[in-house]
């Protein structure tokens, strides 16, 4: 039982070293790119919300006219 625990801890150190090497390979976006992409996501989300809200309003008005 103790050997299993020791083996697991032996495997952690090489794993963490490999993780460190892989993180160094990541091409992180610049601040400018991050802000630009964030703005794009917010703008597209707002447009989608406005479009879907408009459709909801139009369909609810149509349903109200048909029912009442």
Contact map, one row per residue, 1 for C-alpha under 8 A:
11111000000000000000000000000000000000000000000000000000000000000000
11111100000000000000000000000000000000000000000000000000000000000000
11111110000000000000000000000000000000000000000000000000000000000000
11111111000000000000000000000000000000000000000000000000000000000000
11111111100000000000000000000000000000000000000000000000000000000000
01111111110000000000000000000000000000000000000000000000000000000000
00111111111000000000000000000000000000000000000000000000000000000000
00011111111100000000000000000000000000000000000000000000000000000000
00001111111110000000000000000000000000000000000000000000000000000000
00000111111111000000000000000000000000000000000000000000000000000000
00000011111111100000000000000000000000000000000000000000000000000000
00000001111111110000000000000000000000000000000000000000000000000000
00000000111111111000000000000000000000000000000000000000000000000000
00000000011111111100000000000000000000000000000000000000000000000000
00000000001111111110000000000000000000000000000000000000000000000000
00000000000111111111000000000000000000000000000000000000000000000000
00000000000011111111100000000000000000000000000000000000000000000000
00000000000001111111110000000000000000000000000000000000000000000000
00000000000000111111111000000000000000000000000000000000000000000000
00000000000000011111111100000000000000000000000000000000000000000000
00000000000000001111111110000000000000000000000000000000000000000000
00000000000000000111111111000000000000000000000000000000000000000000
00000000000000000011111111000000000000000000000000000000000000000000
00000000000000000001111111000000000000000000000000000000000000000000
00000000000000000000111111100000000000000000000000000000000000000000
00000000000000000000011111110000000000000000000000000000000000000000
00000000000000000000000011111000000000000000000000000000000000000000
00000000000000000000000001111100000000000000000000000000000000000000
00000000000000000000000000111110110000000000000000000000000000000000
00000000000000000000000000011111110000000000000000000000000000000000
00000000000000000000000000001111111000000000000000000000000000000000
00000000000000000000000000000111111100000000000000000000000000000000
00000000000000000000000000001111111110000000000000000000000000000000
00000000000000000000000000001111111111000000000000000000000000000000
00000000000000000000000000000011111111100000000000000000000000000000
00000000000000000000000000000001111111110000000000000000000000000000
00000000000000000000000000000000111111111000000000000000000000000000
00000000000000000000000000000000011111111100000000000000000000000000
00000000000000000000000000000000001111111110000000000000000000000000
00000000000000000000000000000000000111111111000000000000000000000000
00000000000000000000000000000000000011111111100000000000000000000000
00000000000000000000000000000000000001111111110000000000000000000000
00000000000000000000000000000000000000111111111000000000000000000000
00000000000000000000000000000000000000011111111100000000000000000000
00000000000000000000000000000000000000001111111110000000000000000000
00000000000000000000000000000000000000000111111111000000000000000000
00000000000000000000000000000000000000000011111111100000000000000000
00000000000000000000000000000000000000000001111111110000000000000000
00000000000000000000000000000000000000000000111111111000000000000000
00000000000000000000000000000000000000000000011111111100000000000000
00000000000000000000000000000000000000000000001111111110000000000000
00000000000000000000000000000000000000000000000111111111000000000000
00000000000000000000000000000000000000000000000011111111100000000000
00000000000000000000000000000000000000000000000001111111110000000000
00000000000000000000000000000000000000000000000000111111111000000000
00000000000000000000000000000000000000000000000000011111111100000000
00000000000000000000000000000000000000000000000000001111111110000000
00000000000000000000000000000000000000000000000000000111111111000000
00000000000000000000000000000000000000000000000000000011111111100000
00000000000000000000000000000000000000000000000000000001111111110000
00000000000000000000000000000000000000000000000000000000111111111000
00000000000000000000000000000000000000000000000000000000011111111100
00000000000000000000000000000000000000000000000000000000001111111110
00000000000000000000000000000000000000000000000000000000000111111111
00000000000000000000000000000000000000000000000000000000000011111111
00000000000000000000000000000000000000000000000000000000000001111111
00000000000000000000000000000000000000000000000000000000000000111111
00000000000000000000000000000000000000000000000000000000000000011111
